[in-house]
């Protein structure tokens, strides 16, 4: 156990706190939930930076970091879809969650084939993550009322969903030569 892994585990531990704050019947609950999500988003950058800077990268950290990210993003999307209950948020949320499941499965399968590097995180993935995190921070901080902030959050989430699809296509194209190999277990 090292500092980056502890920070990553803390991000997972913040999920119940985030959920409770979101549902508190208080005027500041949206802001508090958004602040916790923003803090967790910053720790995602921090744990990676520290792992590289302190030379503390571990296989456990490499596994847990993307899982922690996907968990808190999926929870945020589910909370927001339930709260906003409209197509502007639901469709991008479905795209994002389905893509994450598909790309995670693709990465796992490619790792089994010894080709994990073929589906490494790309720059588009990093832009997608940035747009997604900002969109979620904005949407979490505001009640489900059509204000310029909420509309801006929807637009950023739609852009994020578009980047999500684009990066998924890139991953599938990178994996395409391996889709027809006979080295699979099926």
MDTraj code that builds the backbone (N, CA, C; nanometers):
import mdtraj as md
import numpy as np

residues = "UNK UNK UNK UNK UNK UNK UNK UNK UNK UNK UNK UNK UNK UNK UNK UNK UNK UNK UNK UNK UNK UNK UNK UNK UNK UNK UNK UNK UNK UNK UNK UNK UNK UNK UNK UNK UNK UNK UNK UNK UNK UNK UNK UNK UNK UNK UNK UNK UNK UNK UNK UNK UNK UNK UNK UNK UNK UNK UNK UNK UNK UNK UNK UNK UNK UNK UNK UNK UNK UNK UNK UNK UNK UNK UNK UNK UNK UNK UNK UNK UNK UNK UNK UNK UNK UNK UNK UNK UNK UNK UNK UNK UNK UNK UNK UNK UNK UNK UNK UNK UNK UNK UNK UNK UNK UNK UNK UNK UNK UNK UNK UNK UNK UNK UNK UNK UNK UNK UNK UNK UNK UNK UNK UNK UNK UNK UNK UNK UNK UNK UNK UNK UNK UNK UNK UNK UNK UNK UNK UNK UNK UNK UNK UNK UNK UNK UNK UNK UNK UNK UNK UNK UNK UNK UNK UNK UNK UNK UNK UNK UNK UNK UNK UNK UNK UNK UNK UNK UNK UNK UNK UNK UNK UNK UNK UNK UNK UNK UNK UNK UNK UNK UNK UNK UNK UNK".split()
xyz = np.array([
    [0.0856, -0.1173, 0.0000],
    [0.0000, 0.0000, 0.0000],
    [0.0903, 0.1237, 0.0000],
    [0.0601, 0.2164, -0.0881],
    [0.1386, 0.3395, -0.0975],
    [0.0437, 0.4589, -0.1053],
    [0.1009, 0.5797, -0.1093],
    [0.0196, 0.7018, -0.1078],
    [-0.0774, 0.7096, -0.2264],
    [-0.0324, 0.6866, -0.3515],
    [-0.1285, 0.6930, -0.4631],
    [-0.2443, 0.5936, -0.4484],
    [-0.2140, 0.4722, -0.3995],
    [-0.3212, 0.3733, -0.3829],
    [-0.4178, 0.4131, -0.2712],
    [-0.3663, 0.4727, -0.1654],
    [-0.4526, 0.5206, -0.0562],
    [-0.5451, 0.6305, -0.1083],
    [-0.4914, 0.7210, -0.1906],
    [-0.5740, 0.8280, -0.2488],
    [-0.6829, 0.7686, -0.3373],
    [-0.6479, 0.6675, -0.4158],
    [-0.7469, 0.6026, -0.5028],
    [-0.8554, 0.5345, -0.4193],
    [-0.8162, 0.4638, -0.3139],
    [-0.9140, 0.3995, -0.2261],
    [-1.0037, 0.5034, -0.1586],
    [-0.9459, 0.6191, -0.1242],
    [-1.0247, 0.7270, -0.0648],
    [-1.1327, 0.7735, -0.1637],
    [-1.0981, 0.7765, -0.2935],
    [-1.1958, 0.8179, -0.3952],
    [-1.3148, 0.7216, -0.3955],
    [-1.2889, 0.5934, -0.3822],
    [-1.3979, 0.4952, -0.3758],
    [-1.4787, 0.5155, -0.2473],
    [-1.4098, 0.5411, -0.1362],
    [-1.4773, 0.5609, -0.0079],
    [-1.5635, 0.6870, -0.0077],
    [-1.5335, 0.7837, -0.0940],
    [-1.6132, 0.9067, -0.1017],
    [-1.7483, 0.8856, -0.1702],
    [-1.7665, 0.7760, -0.2406],
    [-1.8908, 0.7531, -0.3148],
    [-2.0135, 0.7563, -0.2235],
    [-2.0159, 0.6836, -0.1106],
    [-2.1349, 0.6936, -0.0241],
    [-2.1566, 0.8346, 0.0319],
    [-2.0484, 0.9041, 0.0635],
    [-2.0590, 1.0423, 0.1123],
    [-2.1226, 1.1293, 0.0049],
    [-2.0749, 1.1128, -0.1173],
    [-2.1266, 1.1858, -0.2328],
    [-2.2770, 1.1616, -0.2496],
    [-2.3190, 1.0369, -0.2416],
    [-2.4609, 1.0013, -0.2576],
    [-2.5454, 1.0640, -0.1468],
    [-2.4998, 1.0509, -0.0223],
    [-2.5743, 1.1069, 0.0911],
    [-2.5894, 1.2582, 0.0756],
    [-2.4799, 1.3260, 0.0421],
    [-2.4865, 1.4710, 0.0243],
    [-2.5835, 1.5094, -0.0871],
    [-2.5832, 1.4339, -0.1958],
    [-2.6720, 1.4636, -0.3084],
    [-2.8183, 1.4593, -0.2665],
    [-2.8535, 1.3627, -0.1805],
    [-2.9928, 1.3445, -0.1423],
    [-3.0349, 1.4188, -0.0156],
    [-2.9437, 1.4861, 0.0504],
    [-2.9835, 1.5620, 0.1690],
    [-3.0865, 1.6690, 0.1304],
    [-3.1906, 1.6843, 0.2105],
    [-3.2933, 1.7856, 0.1794],
    [-3.2539, 1.9251, 0.2289],
    [-3.1379, 1.9703, 0.1868],
    [-3.0863, 2.0998, 0.2282],
    [-3.0556, 2.1840, 0.1050],
    [-3.0615, 2.3144, 0.1206],
    [-3.0413, 2.4040, 0.0065],
    [-2.9014, 2.3920, -0.0543],
    [-2.8043, 2.3509, 0.0223],
    [-2.6665, 2.3438, -0.0254],
    [-2.6223, 2.2025, -0.0645],
    [-2.7132, 2.1071, -0.0647],
    [-2.6741, 1.9672, -0.0890],
    [-2.6161, 1.9458, -0.2289],
    [-2.6725, 2.0118, -0.3310],
    [-2.6180, 1.9960, -0.4662],
    [-2.4742, 2.0470, -0.4720],
    [-2.4504, 2.1625, -0.4117],
    [-2.3156, 2.2191, -0.4114],
    [-2.2184, 2.1276, -0.3376],
    [-2.2616, 2.0727, -0.2252],
    [-2.1746, 1.9849, -0.1464],
    [-2.1414, 1.8575, -0.2247],
    [-2.2426, 1.7973, -0.2866],
    [-2.2190, 1.6764, -0.3660],
    [-2.1252, 1.7076, -0.4823],
    [-2.1463, 1.8204, -0.5469],
    [-2.0606, 1.8612, -0.6580],
    [-1.9171, 1.8832, -0.6106],
    [-1.9011, 1.9428, -0.4932],
    [-1.7668, 1.9670, -0.4383],
    [-1.6950, 1.8355, -0.4088],
    [-1.7667, 1.7390, -0.3549],
    [-1.7060, 1.6080, -0.3282],
    [-1.6669, 1.5416, -0.4599],
    [-1.7545, 1.5501, -0.5602],
    [-1.7224, 1.4927, -0.6914],
    [-1.6010, 1.5638, -0.7523],
    [-1.5963, 1.6956, -0.7425],
    [-1.4828, 1.7722, -0.7955],
    [-1.3541, 1.7329, -0.7231],
    [-1.3613, 1.7196, -0.5920],
    [-1.2449, 1.6771, -0.5140],
    [-1.1982, 1.5387, -0.5590],
    [-1.2931, 1.4463, -0.5758],
    [-1.2587, 1.3111, -0.6217],
    [-1.1958, 1.3163, -0.7610],
    [-1.2464, 1.4030, -0.8469],
    [-1.1894, 1.4177, -0.9814],
    [-1.0450, 1.4669, -0.9746],
    [-1.0186, 1.5604, -0.8850],
    [-0.8820, 1.6108, -0.8684],
    [-0.7894, 1.5038, -0.8116],
    [-0.8413, 1.4189, -0.7235],
    [-0.7567, 1.3125, -0.6686],
    [-0.7210, 1.2107, -0.7760],
    [-0.8029, 1.1998, -0.8789],
    [-0.7688, 1.1115, -0.9912],
    [-0.6394, 1.1585, -1.0564],
    [-0.6293, 1.2885, -1.0786],
    [-0.5061, 1.3427, -1.1348],
    [-0.3918, 1.3277, -1.0340],
    [-0.4186, 1.3584, -0.9067],
    [-0.3151, 1.3581, -0.8038],
    [-0.2543, 1.2197, -0.7843],
    [-0.3362, 1.1154, -0.7765],
    [-0.2787, 0.9825, -0.7528],
    [-0.1904, 0.9379, -0.8689],
    [-0.2309, 0.9705, -0.9915],
    [-0.1466, 0.9369, -1.1065],
    [-0.0160, 1.0141, -1.1060],
    [-0.0255, 1.1437, -1.0740],
    [0.0945, 1.2275, -1.0677],
    [0.1914, 1.1748, -0.9616],
    [0.1382, 1.1449, -0.8421],
    [0.2238, 1.0962, -0.7339],
    [0.2833, 0.9590, -0.7656],
    [0.2042, 0.8731, -0.8278],
    [0.2563, 0.7406, -0.8635],
    [0.3764, 0.7531, -0.9573],
    [0.3666, 0.8446, -1.0540],
    [0.4791, 0.8650, -1.1466],
    [0.5943, 0.9380, -1.0776],
    [0.5637, 1.0437, -1.0064],
    [0.6657, 1.1282, -0.9429],
    [0.7441, 1.0525, -0.8355],
    [0.6730, 0.9734, -0.7546],
    [0.7366, 0.8989, -0.6453],
    [0.7787, 0.7580, -0.6864],
    [0.7576, 0.7279, -0.8151],
    [0.7887, 0.5938, -0.8678],
    [0.7178, 0.4858, -0.7843],
    [0.5876, 0.5083, -0.7614],
    [0.5084, 0.4168, -0.6801],
    [0.3941, 0.3533, -0.7592],
    [0.4142, 0.3362, -0.8886],
    [0.3130, 0.2682, -0.9692],
    [0.3124, 0.1200, -0.9312],
    [0.1919, 0.0661, -0.9164],
    [0.1782, -0.0755, -0.8808],
    [0.0714, -0.1389, -0.9692],
    [0.0744, -0.2700, -0.9850],
    [-0.0327, -0.3368, -1.0590],
    [-0.1698, -0.3137, -0.9954],
    [-0.1745, -0.3118, -0.8610],
    [-0.3008, -0.2864, -0.7920],
    [-0.3526, -0.1463, -0.8244],
    [-0.2647, -0.0479, -0.8225],
    [-0.3027, 0.0891, -0.8560],
    [-0.3484, 0.1013, -1.0002],
    [-0.2781, 0.0318, -1.0917],
    [-0.3160, 0.0344, -1.2333],
    [-0.4544, -0.0272, -1.2539],
    [-0.4903, -0.1243, -1.1702],
    [-0.6235, -0.1842, -1.1772],
    [-0.7278, -0.0930, -1.1119],
    [-0.6968, -0.0458, -0.9903],
    [-0.7965, 0.0249, -0.9103],
    [-0.8292, 0.1644, -0.9624],
    [-0.7307, 0.2368, -1.0142],
    [-0.7541, 0.3752, -1.0565],
    [-0.8667, 0.3875, -1.1598],
    [-0.8626, 0.3126, -1.2708],
    [-0.9738, 0.3268, -1.3657],
    [-1.1063, 0.2748, -1.3106],
    [-1.1014, 0.1758, -1.2220],
    [-1.2250, 0.1254, -1.1606],
    [-1.2868, 0.2341, -1.0737],
    [-1.2051, 0.3024, -0.9928],
    [-1.2555, 0.4097, -0.9067],
    [-1.3182, 0.5205, -0.9908],
    [-1.2525, 0.5552, -1.1013],
    [-1.3056, 0.6594, -1.1903],
    [-1.4411, 0.6193, -1.2459],
    [-1.4491, 0.4983, -1.2965],
    [-1.5732, 0.4520, -1.3582],
    [-1.6863, 0.4426, -1.2555],
    [-1.6537, 0.3999, -1.1342],
    [-1.7560, 0.3891, -1.0299],
    [-1.8165, 0.5247, -0.9958],
    [-1.7329, 0.6232, -0.9686],
    [-1.7876, 0.7528, -0.9265],
    [-1.8596, 0.8230, -1.0420],
    [-1.8098, 0.8062, -1.1646],
    [-1.8781, 0.8658, -1.2796],
    [-2.0126, 0.7970, -1.3025],
    [-2.0155, 0.6641, -1.2945],
    [-2.1424, 0.5925, -1.3142],
    [-2.2441, 0.6314, -1.2072],
    [-2.1991, 0.6423, -1.0830],
    [-2.2897, 0.6837, -0.9746],
    [-2.3424, 0.8239, -1.0023],
    [-2.2548, 0.9160, -1.0403],
    [-2.2987, 1.0535, -1.0692],
    [-2.4004, 1.0546, -1.1827],
    [-2.3744, 0.9786, -1.2880],
    [-2.4668, 0.9757, -1.4015],
    [-2.6023, 0.9184, -1.3612],
    [-2.6019, 0.8119, -1.2825],
    [-2.7285, 0.7515, -1.2385],
    [-2.8069, 0.8499, -1.1516],
    [-2.7384, 0.9156, -1.0586],
    [-2.8067, 1.0148, -0.9739],
    [-2.8673, 1.1262, -1.0584],
    [-2.7908, 1.1756, -1.1542],
    [-2.8384, 1.2860, -1.2375],
    [-2.9535, 1.2443, -1.3289],
    [-2.9459, 1.1250, -1.3853],
    [-3.0554, 1.0765, -1.4708],
    [-3.1839, 1.0657, -1.3889],
    [-3.1736, 1.0133, -1.2672],
    [-3.2922, 1.0016, -1.1815],
    [-3.3474, 1.1394, -1.1458],
    [-3.2599, 1.2351, -1.1226],
    [-3.3012, 1.3695, -1.0807],
    [-3.3564, 1.4517, -1.1976],
    [-3.2912, 1.4451, -1.3118],
    [-3.3290, 1.5299, -1.4258],
    [-3.4354, 1.4647, -1.5139],
    [-3.4300, 1.3344, -1.5275],
    [-3.5298, 1.2566, -1.6019],
    [-3.5661, 1.3190, -1.7364],
    [-3.4649, 1.3414, -1.8200],
    [-3.4925, 1.3899, -1.9553],
    [-3.3923, 1.3298, -2.0537],
    [-3.4252, 1.3381, -2.1796],
    [-3.3426, 1.2795, -2.2854],
    [-3.2063, 1.3462, -2.2960],
    [-3.1976, 1.4766, -2.2663],
    [-3.0729, 1.5513, -2.2806],
    [-2.9628, 1.4961, -2.1911],
    [-3.0019, 1.4371, -2.0812],
    [-2.9043, 1.3793, -1.9899],
    [-2.9015, 1.2272, -1.9993],
    [-3.0171, 1.1660, -2.0184],
    [-3.0252, 1.0201, -2.0187],
    [-2.9482, 0.9585, -2.1347],
    [-2.9654, 1.0095, -2.2546],
    [-2.8982, 0.9503, -2.3711],
    [-2.7454, 0.9582, -2.3605],
    [-2.6877, 1.0751, -2.3296],
    [-2.5418, 1.0773, -2.3122],
    [-2.4954, 0.9858, -2.1984],
    [-2.5733, 0.9776, -2.0899],
    [-2.5361, 0.8910, -1.9776],
    [-2.5323, 0.7445, -2.0209],
    [-2.6313, 0.7023, -2.0970],
    [-2.6336, 0.5641, -2.1460],
    [-2.5138, 0.5380, -2.2372],
    [-2.4854, 0.6309, -2.3261],
    [-2.3715, 0.6159, -2.4167],
    [-2.2418, 0.6022, -2.3365],
    [-2.2236, 0.6894, -2.2383],
    [-2.1002, 0.6898, -2.1595],
    [-2.0857, 0.5601, -2.0799],
    [-2.1913, 0.5182, -2.0119],
    [-2.1838, 0.3967, -1.9306],
    [-2.1626, 0.2735, -2.0184],
    [-2.2366, 0.2625, -2.1289],
    [-2.2205, 0.1471, -2.2182],
    [-2.0804, 0.1424, -2.2786],
    [-2.0282, 0.2572, -2.3172],
    [-1.8928, 0.2621, -2.3724],
    [-1.7902, 0.2173, -2.2693],
    [-1.8060, 0.2618, -2.1455],
    [-1.7097, 0.2240, -2.0417],
    [-1.7090, 0.0728, -2.0205],
    [-1.8268, 0.0124, -2.0201],
    [-1.8352, -0.1332, -2.0045],
    [-1.7692, -0.2020, -2.1227],
    [-1.8009, -0.1553, -2.2429],
    [-1.7465, -0.2176, -2.3631],
    [-1.5948, -0.2038, -2.3719],
    [-1.5427, -0.0852, -2.3472],
    [-1.3981, -0.0633, -2.3573],
    [-1.3253, -0.1382, -2.2458],
    [-1.3835, -0.1451, -2.1262],
    [-1.3209, -0.2227, -2.0180],
    [-1.3114, -0.3699, -2.0569],
    [-1.4183, -0.4236, -2.1125],
    [-1.4164, -0.5630, -2.1571],
    [-1.3153, -0.5829, -2.2704],
    [-1.3095, -0.4876, -2.3624],
    [-1.2146, -0.4950, -2.4728],
    [-1.0706, -0.4937, -2.4208],
    [-1.0419, -0.4054, -2.3251],
    [-0.9073, -0.3990, -2.2676],
    [-0.8711, -0.5293, -2.1978],
    [-0.9662, -0.5853, -2.1245],
    [-0.9412, -0.7117, -2.0555],
    [-0.9125, -0.8231, -2.1565],
    [-0.9911, -0.8291, -2.2611],
    [-0.9727, -0.9314, -2.3638],
    [-0.8385, -0.9137, -2.4353],
    [-0.8058, -0.7888, -2.4690],
    [-0.6785, -0.7630, -2.5367],
    [-0.5605, -0.7962, -2.4438],
    [-0.5765, -0.7756, -2.3145],
    [-0.4706, -0.8119, -2.2198],
    [-0.4508, -0.9631, -2.2192],
    [-0.5613, -1.0376, -2.2280],
    [-0.5510, -1.1838, -2.2364],
    [-0.4710, -1.2272, -2.3572],
    [-0.4838, -1.1521, -2.4667],
    [-0.4104, -1.1831, -2.5898],
    [-0.2675, -1.1286, -2.5869],
    [-0.2326, -1.0548, -2.4814],
    [-0.1010, -0.9941, -2.4723],
    [-0.0885, -0.8679, -2.5561],
    [-0.2010, -0.8056, -2.5882],
    [-0.2023, -0.6873, -2.6753],
    [-0.2636, -0.5659, -2.6057],
    [-0.2506, -0.5575, -2.4757],
    [-0.3108, -0.4481, -2.3978],
    [-0.2684, -0.3107, -2.4485],
    [-0.1444, -0.2980, -2.4934],
    [-0.0935, -0.1686, -2.5405],
    [-0.1703, -0.1181, -2.6622],
    [-0.2358, -0.2065, -2.7354],
    [-0.3121, -0.1656, -2.8529],
    [-0.4346, -0.0822, -2.8166],
    [-0.4809, -0.0940, -2.6921],
    [-0.5995, -0.0198, -2.6490],
    [-0.5685, 0.0671, -2.5268],
    [-0.4523, 0.1298, -2.5278],
    [-0.4133, 0.2212, -2.4193],
    [-0.4945, 0.3495, -2.4294],
    [-0.4976, 0.4236, -2.3204],
    [-0.5724, 0.5491, -2.3156],
    [-0.5147, 0.6478, -2.4173],
    [-0.6036, 0.7119, -2.4925],
    [-0.5599, 0.8057, -2.5966],
    [-0.5851, 0.9494, -2.5512],
    [-0.5366, 1.0446, -2.6308],
    [-0.5614, 1.1855, -2.6009],
    [-0.7104, 1.2192, -2.6095],
    [-0.7817, 1.1549, -2.7026],
    [-0.9266, 1.1775, -2.7124],
    [-0.9935, 1.1343, -2.5828],
    [-0.9471, 1.0233, -2.5271],
    [-0.9997, 0.9761, -2.3995],
    [-0.9777, 1.0764, -2.2882],
    [-0.8634, 1.1434, -2.2917],
    [-0.8346, 1.2445, -2.1895],
    [-0.9242, 1.3675, -2.2073],
    [-0.9477, 1.4086, -2.3309],
    [-1.0396, 1.5208, -2.3565],
    [-1.1813, 1.4827, -2.3166],
    [-1.2188, 1.3601, -2.3459],
    [-1.3521, 1.3100, -2.3081],
    [-1.3689, 1.3154, -2.1578],
    [-1.2674, 1.2707, -2.0863],
    [-1.2745, 1.2705, -1.9403],
    [-1.2853, 1.4122, -1.8859],
    [-1.2070, 1.5046, -1.9400],
    [-1.2117, 1.6441, -1.8935],
    [-1.3502, 1.7041, -1.9162],
    [-1.4048, 1.6875, -2.0368],
    [-1.5384, 1.7415, -2.0670],
    [-1.6436, 1.6771, -1.9777],
    [-1.6317, 1.5479, -1.9573],
    [-1.7271, 1.4742, -1.8746],
    [-1.7229, 1.5212, -1.7296],
    [-1.6031, 1.5372, -1.6747],
    [-1.5909, 1.5792, -1.5350],
    [-1.6458, 1.7206, -1.5150],
    [-1.6136, 1.8115, -1.6042],
    [-1.6649, 1.9484, -1.5916],
    [-1.8170, 1.9478, -1.6041],
    [-1.8700, 1.8723, -1.7003],
    [-2.0159, 1.8634, -1.7172],
    [-2.0818, 1.8109, -1.5908],
    [-2.0256, 1.7062, -1.5343],
    [-2.0857, 1.6463, -1.4149],
    [-2.0765, 1.7399, -1.2942],
    [-1.9651, 1.8099, -1.2802],
    [-1.9521, 1.9061, -1.1701],
    [-2.0594, 2.0144, -1.1826],
    [-2.0786, 2.0659, -1.3029],
    [-2.1814, 2.1692, -1.3266],
    [-2.3202, 2.1143, -1.2976],
    [-2.3508, 1.9974, -1.3524],
    [-2.4855, 1.9412, -1.3368],
    [-2.5148, 1.9022, -1.1920],
    [-2.4149, 1.8502, -1.1227],
    [-2.4350, 1.8131, -0.9825],
    [-2.4592, 1.9353, -0.8945],
    [-2.4015, 2.0487, -0.9314],
    [-2.4112, 2.1707, -0.8492],
    [-2.5438, 2.2435, -0.8661],
    [-2.6237, 2.2020, -0.9643],
    [-2.7465, 2.2755, -0.9959],
    [-2.8695, 2.1860, -0.9915],
    [-2.9807, 2.2392, -0.9438],
    [-3.1052, 2.1613, -0.9475],
    [-3.1495, 2.1417, -1.0931],
    [-3.2372, 2.0434, -1.1157],
    [-3.2790, 2.0115, -1.2522],
    [-3.3767, 2.1125, -1.3114],
    [-3.3307, 2.2342, -1.3271],
    [-3.4099, 2.3429, -1.3849],
    [-3.3312, 2.3963, -1.5035],
    [-3.3994, 2.4254, -1.6149],
    [-3.3303, 2.4723, -1.7351],
    [-3.2757, 2.6140, -1.7166],
    [-3.1552, 2.6211, -1.6631],
    [-3.0828, 2.7482, -1.6517],
    [-2.9671, 2.7432, -1.7514],
    [-2.8988, 2.8546, -1.7692],
    [-2.7852, 2.8527, -1.8614],
    [-2.6764, 2.7566, -1.8125],
    [-2.6605, 2.7396, -1.6812],
    [-2.5614, 2.6462, -1.6286],
    [-2.5984, 2.5020, -1.6627],
    [-2.7231, 2.4671, -1.6400],
    [-2.7678, 2.3293, -1.6671],
    [-2.7604, 2.3005, -1.8172],
    [-2.8035, 2.3934, -1.8990],
    [-2.7956, 2.3735, -2.0449],
    [-2.6494, 2.3586, -2.0872],
    [-2.5605, 2.4400, -2.0299],
    [-2.4174, 2.4256, -2.0579],
    [-2.3646, 2.2897, -2.0150],
    [-2.4105, 2.2415, -1.8984],
    [-2.3719, 2.1080, -1.8519],
    [-2.4196, 1.9995, -1.9463],
    [-2.5451, 2.0132, -1.9946],
    [-2.5977, 1.9169, -2.0919],
    [-2.5128, 1.9169, -2.2192],
    [-2.4816, 2.0368, -2.2679],
    [-2.4017, 2.0457, -2.3911],
    [-2.2642, 1.9816, -2.3735],
    [-2.2007, 2.0084, -2.2611],
    [-2.0699, 1.9465, -2.2350],
    [-2.0820, 1.7944, -2.2240],
    [-2.1889, 1.7472, -2.1624],
    [-2.2083, 1.6023, -2.1504],
    [-2.2343, 1.5398, -2.2872],
    [-2.3083, 1.6092, -2.3728],
    [-2.3317, 1.5603, -2.5095],
    [-2.1999, 1.5566, -2.5867],
    [-2.1169, 1.6604, -2.5716],
    [-1.9843, 1.6610, -2.6359],
    [-1.9012, 1.5439, -2.5827],
    [-1.9071, 1.5234, -2.4522],
    [-1.8350, 1.4123, -2.3909],
    [-1.8821, 1.2783, -2.4475],
    [-2.0128, 1.2636, -2.4655],
    [-2.0664, 1.1392, -2.5224],
    [-2.0178, 1.1206, -2.6659],
    [-2.0107, 1.2309, -2.7431],
    [-1.9568, 1.2219, -2.8790],
    [-1.8108, 1.1793, -2.8785],
    [-1.7312, 1.2390, -2.7896],
    [-1.5905, 1.1995, -2.7773],
    [-1.5779, 1.0553, -2.7284],
    [-1.6727, 1.0146, -2.6444],
    [-1.6765, 0.8770, -2.5955],
    [-1.6942, 0.7787, -2.7107],
    [-1.7893, 0.8109, -2.7991],
    [-1.8110, 0.7233, -2.9152],
    [-1.6894, 0.7228, -3.0074],
    [-1.6312, 0.8399, -3.0291],
    [-1.5143, 0.8514, -3.1153],
    [-1.3983, 0.7672, -3.0602],
    [-1.3722, 0.7779, -2.9304],
    [-1.2619, 0.7010, -2.8726],
    [-1.2930, 0.5515, -2.8754],
    [-1.4195, 0.5142, -2.8583],
    [-1.4561, 0.3731, -2.8645],
    [-1.4293, 0.3169, -3.0038],
    [-1.4638, 0.3939, -3.1056],
    [-1.4365, 0.3499, -3.2434],
    [-1.2861, 0.3318, -3.2634],
    [-1.2063, 0.4243, -3.2102],
    [-1.0605, 0.4110, -3.2216],
    [-1.0113, 0.2824, -3.1546],
    [-1.0642, 0.2522, -3.0358],
    [-1.0248, 0.1301, -2.9659],
    [-1.0649, 0.0061, -3.0465],
    [-1.1853, 0.0083, -3.1009],
    [-1.2310, -0.1064, -3.1801],
    [-1.1468, -0.1245, -3.3060],
    [-1.1101, -0.0142, -3.3697],
    [-1.0249, -0.0237, -3.4879],
    [-0.8864, -0.0771, -3.4521],
    [-0.8341, -0.0363, -3.3371],
    [-0.7041, -0.0867, -3.2924],
    [-0.7110, -0.2363, -3.2621],
    [-0.8256, -0.2822, -3.2142],
    [-0.8416, -0.4229, -3.1789],
    [-0.8844, -0.5097, -3.2970],
    [-0.9289, -0.4463, -3.4048],
    [-0.9854, -0.5195, -3.5186],
    [-0.8966, -0.6329, -3.5703],
    [-0.7663, -0.6132, -3.5854],
    [-0.6837, -0.7251, -3.6344],
    [-0.6878, -0.8480, -3.5438],
    [-0.7229, -0.8279, -3.4165],
    [-0.7232, -0.9388, -3.3218],
    [-0.8612, -1.0012, -3.3043],
    [-0.9627, -0.9408, -3.3658],
    [-1.0987, -0.9909, -3.3477],
    [-1.1225, -1.1256, -3.4162],
    [-1.0396, -1.1588, -3.5112],
    [-1.0600, -1.2827, -3.5859],
    [-0.9515, -1.3855, -3.5601],
    [-0.8746, -1.3680, -3.4510],
    [-0.7697, -1.4660, -3.4207],
    [-0.8322, -1.5900, -3.3593],
    [-0.7593, -1.6987, -3.3675],
    [-0.8090, -1.8252, -3.3137],
    [-0.7526, -1.8517, -3.1745],
    [-0.6937, -1.7485, -3.1112],
    [-0.6339, -1.7658, -2.9799],
    [-0.7323, -1.7422, -2.8671],
    [-0.8588, -1.7271, -2.8987],
    [-0.9567, -1.7005, -2.7938],
    [-1.0019, -1.8311, -2.7296],
    [-1.0640, -1.8228, -2.6133],
    [-1.1084, -1.9407, -2.5387],
    [-1.2423, -1.9941, -2.5830],
    [-1.3132, -1.9207, -2.6674],
    [-1.4458, -1.9662, -2.7107],
    [-1.4308, -2.0663, -2.8150],
])
top = md.Topology()
chain = top.add_chain()
for i, resn in enumerate(residues, 1):
    res = top.add_residue(resn, chain, resSeq=i)
    for name in ("N", "CA", "C"):
        top.add_atom(name, md.element.get_by_symbol(name[0]), res)
traj = md.Trajectory(xyz[None], top)
